[in-house]
Amino acid sequence: MDADETPLTLLLAAPRGFCAGVDRAVQIVERALVLHGAPVYVRHEIVHNAHVVGRLAAMGAVFVDELSAVPDGRPVVFSAHGVAKSVPAAARARGLAYIDATCPLVSKVHRQVQRAHAAERTVILIGHAGHPEVVGTMGQLPKGAVRLVQSVAEVAALPGDMGPLAYCTQTTLSVDDTAEIVQALKERFPDIAAPRRDDICYATTNRQAAVKAIAPRCDALLVIGAANSSNAGRLVEVAHAAGCPQVALIADAGDIDWAALTNVRTLGLTAGASAPETLVRDVLAAARARRAVTVEEVAVAREDVRFGLPQGLS
């Protein structure tokens, strides 16, 4: 392909890419492979990114949908999204050695749900139906003890006689959309108990803030992430809402429609919390192969959060 001589300013959002919870989960699988040898089984994708999953699979990790696919005597890792209480219980019943890679910030939400239930409050969970994190959070309590809402309209449809209430949220939601749902809950149920701190994690908040900072300046914006990644999908929505006219979710540089970017002079770039920085570098290299690129990094926060590994792996 002939290079386009039109200069391109590339606004690189920061923070972007791996968060502390994802980094910890990947390290857990890597350390388990060192300590136990291959194969190490992983229930569901450890994080929502095919490149990460593929690299770990090449090292000897085997990804399965359910515990029934794990042979006796082999260790199994639970994904960063968290699992229902029934999953480790089933592993113990079979005598499987398991390692829980649940993000500590998701585990915090699990504890909040349990405390609210112990206080005899019905829990309202704001989240996306079917997402593994939501499934795991709802699975901390008996069936029916958690009510899922996904929109302001669903708040309006809740029955008015549920007794004492508490709410919590999925950690990877849109900050702005969730604030609207929380406001609707508080208006309808003034006595509803709130989390001590926001459940939307620091990484989700920071990545959305970085996109808001660059989107109004961009002719187009690329979000690196998987189609099934909640936080990457929210970055696409945030970029649109912040005024960028052309936004695309890409798995990697090979997904870029360069023809659609022919007239773009300012291109934004970010990556979801499960996307490794190598994918960002690949996009930069692909852009430089086609255009005269000037990179400007726009940082809205500095992240220094680190999570320790489970006992026995560090």
C-alpha beads as a LAMMPS data file, in Angstrom:
LAMMPS data file: protein, C-alpha beads

314 atoms
313 bonds

1 atom types
1 bond types

-500.0 500.0 xlo xhi
-500.0 500.0 ylo yhi
-500.0 500.0 zlo zhi

Masses

1 110.0

Atoms # bond

1 1 1 0.000 0.000 0.000
2 1 1 1.325 3.463 -0.906
3 1 1 1.930 5.752 2.031
4 1 1 -0.413 8.692 2.508
5 1 1 1.603 11.913 2.750
6 1 1 -1.099 13.640 4.841
7 1 1 0.287 14.199 8.367
8 1 1 -1.517 12.396 11.170
9 1 1 -1.648 13.531 14.781
10 1 1 -2.239 10.546 17.014
11 1 1 -3.617 11.314 20.478
12 1 1 -2.675 8.482 22.803
13 1 1 -4.909 8.200 25.869
14 1 1 -3.363 7.519 29.246
15 1 1 -4.037 5.531 31.305
16 1 1 -4.903 2.709 28.909
17 1 1 -4.481 -1.056 28.658
18 1 1 -3.808 -3.506 31.461
19 1 1 -5.135 -2.683 34.910
20 1 1 -3.785 -4.141 38.141
21 1 1 -6.484 -6.820 38.308
22 1 1 -5.778 -8.057 34.781
23 1 1 -2.027 -7.994 35.347
24 1 1 -2.486 -10.026 38.533
25 1 1 -4.734 -12.595 36.837
26 1 1 -2.256 -13.131 33.998
27 1 1 0.606 -13.490 36.469
28 1 1 -1.407 -16.074 38.411
29 1 1 -1.731 -18.308 35.342
30 1 1 1.943 -17.834 34.466
31 1 1 3.070 -18.694 38.007
32 1 1 0.733 -21.691 38.178
33 1 1 2.320 -23.050 34.998
34 1 1 5.796 -22.637 36.496
35 1 1 4.843 -24.297 39.792
36 1 1 2.594 -27.094 38.511
37 1 1 3.723 -27.554 34.916
38 1 1 1.399 -27.781 31.943
39 1 1 -1.452 -28.194 31.602
40 1 1 -3.032 -25.758 34.018
41 1 1 -6.761 -25.392 33.436
42 1 1 -8.571 -22.045 33.463
43 1 1 -12.330 -21.812 33.840
44 1 1 -13.504 -19.330 31.194
45 1 1 -11.200 -16.721 29.631
46 1 1 -8.869 -15.445 32.327
47 1 1 -9.567 -11.955 30.924
48 1 1 -11.528 -10.908 27.843
49 1 1 -8.753 -10.700 25.266
50 1 1 -7.964 -13.321 22.640
51 1 1 -4.307 -12.281 22.388
52 1 1 -3.767 -12.767 26.114
53 1 1 -5.647 -16.062 26.103
54 1 1 -3.724 -17.267 23.034
55 1 1 -0.344 -16.483 24.574
56 1 1 -1.213 -18.317 27.781
57 1 1 -2.591 -21.259 25.794
58 1 1 0.729 -21.485 23.955
59 1 1 2.428 -21.725 27.366
60 1 1 0.220 -24.656 28.378
61 1 1 -2.955 -23.151 29.820
62 1 1 -6.159 -24.945 28.816
63 1 1 -9.321 -22.850 28.827
64 1 1 -12.567 -24.655 29.594
65 1 1 -16.180 -23.638 30.011
66 1 1 -16.946 -25.710 33.090
67 1 1 -15.186 -27.642 35.850
68 1 1 -16.418 -30.918 34.369
69 1 1 -13.756 -30.493 31.658
70 1 1 -10.925 -30.360 34.229
71 1 1 -9.250 -33.759 34.787
72 1 1 -8.777 -35.007 38.324
73 1 1 -5.452 -34.020 39.798
74 1 1 -4.874 -30.878 37.725
75 1 1 -5.083 -27.326 39.095
76 1 1 -7.750 -24.919 37.864
77 1 1 -7.722 -21.116 37.885
78 1 1 -10.903 -19.032 38.191
79 1 1 -11.027 -15.940 35.969
80 1 1 -10.545 -12.314 37.005
81 1 1 -14.289 -11.693 36.647
82 1 1 -15.135 -13.759 39.732
83 1 1 -17.328 -16.813 40.175
84 1 1 -20.472 -17.818 42.021
85 1 1 -19.983 -19.537 45.382
86 1 1 -21.129 -22.789 43.808
87 1 1 -17.995 -22.988 41.621
88 1 1 -15.305 -23.331 44.337
89 1 1 -17.733 -25.546 46.252
90 1 1 -17.908 -27.881 43.252
91 1 1 -14.110 -27.828 42.936
92 1 1 -13.707 -28.770 46.598
93 1 1 -16.244 -31.574 46.216
94 1 1 -14.065 -33.071 43.486
95 1 1 -10.826 -32.500 45.367
96 1 1 -9.530 -30.088 42.708
97 1 1 -6.816 -27.636 43.649
98 1 1 -8.082 -24.240 42.568
99 1 1 -6.575 -20.758 42.418
100 1 1 -8.919 -17.788 42.531
101 1 1 -7.782 -14.978 40.197
102 1 1 -10.821 -12.799 40.923
103 1 1 -9.867 -9.126 40.814
104 1 1 -9.689 -7.820 44.395
105 1 1 -12.027 -4.971 43.429
106 1 1 -14.620 -7.499 42.264
107 1 1 -14.120 -9.428 45.499
108 1 1 -14.892 -6.165 47.330
109 1 1 -18.283 -6.043 45.605
110 1 1 -18.883 -9.678 46.607
111 1 1 -18.275 -8.765 50.243
112 1 1 -20.624 -5.789 49.974
113 1 1 -23.384 -8.019 48.622
114 1 1 -22.880 -10.485 51.451
115 1 1 -22.927 -7.742 54.117
116 1 1 -26.124 -6.266 52.702
117 1 1 -27.768 -9.686 52.706
118 1 1 -26.646 -10.284 56.292
119 1 1 -28.311 -6.962 57.182
120 1 1 -31.511 -8.310 55.623
121 1 1 -31.456 -5.917 52.691
122 1 1 -32.468 -6.843 49.143
123 1 1 -29.543 -6.106 46.835
124 1 1 -30.005 -4.130 43.631
125 1 1 -27.105 -4.855 41.275
126 1 1 -26.453 -2.424 38.422
127 1 1 -24.816 -4.344 35.602
128 1 1 -25.091 -6.146 32.292
129 1 1 -27.085 -9.378 32.245
130 1 1 -24.986 -12.428 31.440
131 1 1 -21.612 -10.775 31.985
132 1 1 -19.351 -13.157 33.967
133 1 1 -18.798 -10.570 36.698
134 1 1 -22.545 -10.122 37.144
135 1 1 -23.116 -13.877 37.175
136 1 1 -20.427 -14.260 39.836
137 1 1 -21.740 -11.411 41.980
138 1 1 -25.336 -12.613 41.860
139 1 1 -24.056 -16.084 42.691
140 1 1 -22.779 -14.928 46.075
141 1 1 -26.337 -15.041 47.435
142 1 1 -29.306 -17.400 47.186
143 1 1 -31.358 -17.163 44.028
144 1 1 -33.693 -14.166 44.110
145 1 1 -31.728 -12.219 46.732
146 1 1 -30.191 -9.944 44.073
147 1 1 -32.228 -7.890 41.590
148 1 1 -30.382 -6.852 38.426
149 1 1 -31.114 -3.500 36.780
150 1 1 -29.534 -2.297 33.538
151 1 1 -31.238 1.046 32.941
152 1 1 -33.249 3.874 34.446
153 1 1 -36.341 2.325 32.893
154 1 1 -35.711 -0.917 34.785
155 1 1 -35.429 1.049 38.036
156 1 1 -38.894 2.473 37.363
157 1 1 -40.222 -1.062 36.815
158 1 1 -39.014 -2.382 40.196
159 1 1 -41.742 -3.222 42.701
160 1 1 -42.137 -0.699 45.482
161 1 1 -42.466 -3.174 48.354
162 1 1 -39.063 -4.918 48.456
163 1 1 -38.249 -3.816 51.995
164 1 1 -34.818 -2.449 52.979
165 1 1 -32.501 -2.110 49.959
166 1 1 -28.823 -1.752 49.114
167 1 1 -27.202 -1.283 45.732
168 1 1 -23.872 -2.164 44.200
169 1 1 -22.513 -2.115 40.658
170 1 1 -20.468 -4.049 38.179
171 1 1 -16.928 -2.639 38.177
172 1 1 -16.642 -1.962 34.430
173 1 1 -19.697 0.167 33.658
174 1 1 -20.020 3.598 32.090
175 1 1 -19.443 6.106 34.876
176 1 1 -22.016 8.542 33.481
177 1 1 -24.717 5.980 32.689
178 1 1 -24.327 4.376 36.099
179 1 1 -24.626 7.741 37.840
180 1 1 -28.013 8.220 36.162
181 1 1 -29.206 4.801 37.330
182 1 1 -27.954 5.430 40.872
183 1 1 -29.767 8.781 40.933
184 1 1 -32.971 7.081 39.792
185 1 1 -32.602 4.487 42.561
186 1 1 -32.056 7.148 45.210
187 1 1 -35.036 9.163 44.019
188 1 1 -37.329 6.136 44.026
189 1 1 -35.912 4.538 47.188
190 1 1 -34.477 7.349 49.388
191 1 1 -33.383 4.926 52.128
192 1 1 -31.378 2.624 49.817
193 1 1 -27.911 1.869 51.229
194 1 1 -24.961 2.885 49.050
195 1 1 -21.485 1.329 48.841
196 1 1 -18.854 2.928 51.059
197 1 1 -16.937 3.688 47.876
198 1 1 -17.968 3.599 44.231
199 1 1 -17.836 0.075 42.835
200 1 1 -16.756 1.152 39.343
201 1 1 -13.051 0.513 39.563
202 1 1 -10.297 3.108 39.333
203 1 1 -9.068 1.693 36.017
204 1 1 -12.473 1.913 34.340
205 1 1 -12.923 5.468 35.640
206 1 1 -9.461 6.590 34.519
207 1 1 -9.712 5.082 31.045
208 1 1 -13.083 6.702 30.462
209 1 1 -11.745 10.059 31.689
210 1 1 -8.794 9.801 29.295
211 1 1 -11.124 9.122 26.371
212 1 1 -13.271 12.108 27.333
213 1 1 -10.123 14.253 27.302
214 1 1 -9.145 13.359 23.738
215 1 1 -12.447 12.563 21.980
216 1 1 -13.518 16.170 21.257
217 1 1 -10.202 16.766 19.471
218 1 1 -10.375 13.643 17.304
219 1 1 -11.718 13.084 13.797
220 1 1 -11.738 9.366 14.632
221 1 1 -10.844 7.204 17.603
222 1 1 -9.782 3.563 17.899
223 1 1 -10.400 1.434 20.987
224 1 1 -8.290 -1.712 21.220
225 1 1 -10.231 -4.464 22.950
226 1 1 -12.348 -7.560 22.582
227 1 1 -15.966 -7.508 21.469
228 1 1 -16.939 -9.249 24.727
229 1 1 -14.973 -6.831 26.921
230 1 1 -17.338 -4.674 28.963
231 1 1 -14.808 -1.951 29.715
232 1 1 -13.700 -1.694 26.070
233 1 1 -17.311 -1.435 24.914
234 1 1 -17.931 1.360 27.380
235 1 1 -14.907 3.260 26.002
236 1 1 -16.529 3.200 22.554
237 1 1 -19.750 4.600 24.014
238 1 1 -17.900 7.258 25.998
239 1 1 -15.966 8.404 22.910
240 1 1 -19.193 8.812 20.927
241 1 1 -20.865 10.669 23.787
242 1 1 -17.852 12.975 24.159
243 1 1 -18.170 14.139 20.575
244 1 1 -15.934 11.960 18.426
245 1 1 -17.779 11.369 15.124
246 1 1 -16.044 8.121 14.144
247 1 1 -15.228 5.427 16.716
248 1 1 -14.221 1.823 16.109
249 1 1 -13.508 -1.132 18.385
250 1 1 -10.591 -3.173 17.045
251 1 1 -9.021 -6.390 18.270
252 1 1 -5.620 -5.426 16.878
253 1 1 -3.916 -3.472 14.087
254 1 1 -5.168 -5.955 11.506
255 1 1 -8.746 -4.817 12.137
256 1 1 -8.154 -1.191 11.149
257 1 1 -10.043 0.077 8.105
258 1 1 -7.397 2.453 6.813
259 1 1 -9.562 3.557 3.892
260 1 1 -12.081 4.918 6.386
261 1 1 -9.300 7.001 7.949
262 1 1 -8.081 8.604 4.709
263 1 1 -9.329 12.087 5.595
264 1 1 -8.601 11.807 9.300
265 1 1 -6.036 14.328 10.529
266 1 1 -6.324 13.623 14.265
267 1 1 -6.744 10.035 15.434
268 1 1 -7.359 8.993 19.028
269 1 1 -6.125 5.686 20.407
270 1 1 -6.824 3.855 23.644
271 1 1 -6.982 0.284 24.894
272 1 1 -9.346 -1.516 27.226
273 1 1 -8.127 -2.859 30.562
274 1 1 -7.593 -6.364 29.161
275 1 1 -5.547 -5.271 26.110
276 1 1 -1.747 -5.562 26.363
277 1 1 0.466 -2.624 25.414
278 1 1 2.011 -4.672 22.597
279 1 1 -1.243 -4.189 20.663
280 1 1 -0.943 -0.412 21.081
281 1 1 2.618 -0.517 19.748
282 1 1 1.435 -2.556 16.762
283 1 1 -1.173 0.092 15.895
284 1 1 1.422 2.855 16.188
285 1 1 3.761 0.944 13.872
286 1 1 0.970 0.353 11.355
287 1 1 0.069 4.046 11.383
288 1 1 3.708 5.101 10.895
289 1 1 3.991 2.739 7.938
290 1 1 1.212 4.663 6.202
291 1 1 1.349 8.251 7.438
292 1 1 3.738 10.828 8.847
293 1 1 2.685 10.427 12.489
294 1 1 3.111 12.769 15.419
295 1 1 2.213 11.106 18.734
296 1 1 0.864 13.147 21.630
297 1 1 0.127 11.296 24.858
298 1 1 -2.709 12.831 26.884
299 1 1 -2.580 11.690 30.521
300 1 1 -5.359 12.335 33.020
301 1 1 -4.090 10.176 35.885
302 1 1 -1.134 8.154 37.030
303 1 1 -1.773 4.586 38.131
304 1 1 0.473 2.866 40.649
305 1 1 -1.970 0.249 41.972
306 1 1 -0.527 -3.241 42.440
307 1 1 -2.263 -6.352 43.741
308 1 1 -0.343 -9.174 45.393
309 1 1 -0.578 -12.771 44.219
310 1 1 -2.447 -15.435 46.226
311 1 1 -0.543 -17.249 48.948
312 1 1 1.727 -19.906 47.503
313 1 1 2.236 -18.205 44.148
314 1 1 4.268 -15.120 45.084

Bonds

1 1 1 2
2 1 2 3
3 1 3 4
4 1 4 5
5 1 5 6
6 1 6 7
7 1 7 8
8 1 8 9
9 1 9 10
10 1 10 11
11 1 11 12
12 1 12 13
13 1 13 14
14 1 14 15
15 1 15 16
16 1 16 17
17 1 17 18
18 1 18 19
19 1 19 20
20 1 20 21
21 1 21 22
22 1 22 23
23 1 23 24
24 1 24 25
25 1 25 26
26 1 26 27
27 1 27 28
28 1 28 29
29 1 29 30
30 1 30 31
31 1 31 32
32 1 32 33
33 1 33 34
34 1 34 35
35 1 35 36
36 1 36 37
37 1 37 38
38 1 38 39
39 1 39 40
40 1 40 41
41 1 41 42
42 1 42 43
43 1 43 44
44 1 44 45
45 1 45 46
46 1 46 47
47 1 47 48
48 1 48 49
49 1 49 50
50 1 50 51
51 1 51 52
52 1 52 53
53 1 53 54
54 1 54 55
55 1 55 56
56 1 56 57
57 1 57 58
58 1 58 59
59 1 59 60
60 1 60 61
61 1 61 62
62 1 62 63
63 1 63 64
64 1 64 65
65 1 65 66
66 1 66 67
67 1 67 68
68 1 68 69
69 1 69 70
70 1 70 71
71 1 71 72
72 1 72 73
73 1 73 74
74 1 74 75
75 1 75 76
76 1 76 77
77 1 77 78
78 1 78 79
79 1 79 80
80 1 80 81
81 1 81 82
82 1 82 83
83 1 83 84
84 1 84 85
85 1 85 86
86 1 86 87
87 1 87 88
88 1 88 89
89 1 89 90
90 1 90 91
91 1 91 92
92 1 92 93
93 1 93 94
94 1 94 95
95 1 95 96
96 1 96 97
97 1 97 98
98 1 98 99
99 1 99 100
100 1 100 101
101 1 101 102
102 1 102 103
103 1 103 104
104 1 104 105
105 1 105 106
106 1 106 107
107 1 107 108
108 1 108 109
109 1 109 110
110 1 110 111
111 1 111 112
112 1 112 113
113 1 113 114
114 1 114 115
115 1 115 116
116 1 116 117
117 1 117 118
118 1 118 119
119 1 119 120
120 1 120 121
121 1 121 122
122 1 122 123
123 1 123 124
124 1 124 125
125 1 125 126
126 1 126 127
127 1 127 128
128 1 128 129
129 1 129 130
130 1 130 131
131 1 131 132
132 1 132 133
133 1 133 134
134 1 134 135
135 1 135 136
136 1 136 137
137 1 137 138
138 1 138 139
139 1 139 140
140 1 140 141
141 1 141 142
142 1 142 143
143 1 143 144
144 1 144 145
145 1 145 146
146 1 146 147
147 1 147 148
148 1 148 149
149 1 149 150
150 1 150 151
151 1 151 152
152 1 152 153
153 1 153 154
154 1 154 155
155 1 155 156
156 1 156 157
157 1 157 158
158 1 158 159
159 1 159 160
160 1 160 161
161 1 161 162
162 1 162 163
163 1 163 164
164 1 164 165
165 1 165 166
166 1 166 167
167 1 167 168
168 1 168 169
169 1 169 170
170 1 170 171
171 1 171 172
172 1 172 173
173 1 173 174
174 1 174 175
175 1 175 176
176 1 176 177
177 1 177 178
178 1 178 179
179 1 179 180
180 1 180 181
181 1 181 182
182 1 182 183
183 1 183 184
184 1 184 185
185 1 185 186
186 1 186 187
187 1 187 188
188 1 188 189
189 1 189 190
190 1 190 191
191 1 191 192
192 1 192 193
193 1 193 194
194 1 194 195
195 1 195 196
196 1 196 197
197 1 197 198
198 1 198 199
199 1 199 200
200 1 200 201
201 1 201 202
202 1 202 203
203 1 203 204
204 1 204 205
205 1 205 206
206 1 206 207
207 1 207 208
208 1 208 209
209 1 209 210
210 1 210 211
211 1 211 212
212 1 212 213
213 1 213 214
214 1 214 215
215 1 215 216
216 1 216 217
217 1 217 218
218 1 218 219
219 1 219 220
220 1 220 221
221 1 221 222
222 1 222 223
223 1 223 224
224 1 224 225
225 1 225 226
226 1 226 227
227 1 227 228
228 1 228 229
229 1 229 230
230 1 230 231
231 1 231 232
232 1 232 233
233 1 233 234
234 1 234 235
235 1 235 236
236 1 236 237
237 1 237 238
238 1 238 239
239 1 239 240
240 1 240 241
241 1 241 242
242 1 242 243
243 1 243 244
244 1 244 245
245 1 245 246
246 1 246 247
247 1 247 248
248 1 248 249
249 1 249 250
250 1 250 251
251 1 251 252
252 1 252 253
253 1 253 254
254 1 254 255
255 1 255 256
256 1 256 257
257 1 257 258
258 1 258 259
259 1 259 260
260 1 260 261
261 1 261 262
262 1 262 263
263 1 263 264
264 1 264 265
265 1 265 266
266 1 266 267
267 1 267 268
268 1 268 269
269 1 269 270
270 1 270 271
271 1 271 272
272 1 272 273
273 1 273 274
274 1 274 275
275 1 275 276
276 1 276 277
277 1 277 278
278 1 278 279
279 1 279 280
280 1 280 281
281 1 281 282
282 1 282 283
283 1 283 284
284 1 284 285
285 1 285 286
286 1 286 287
287 1 287 288
288 1 288 289
289 1 289 290
290 1 290 291
291 1 291 292
292 1 292 293
293 1 293 294
294 1 294 295
295 1 295 296
296 1 296 297
297 1 297 298
298 1 298 299
299 1 299 300
300 1 300 301
301 1 301 302
302 1 302 303
303 1 303 304
304 1 304 305
305 1 305 306
306 1 306 307
307 1 307 308
308 1 308 309
309 1 309 310
310 1 310 311
311 1 311 312
312 1 312 313
313 1 313 314
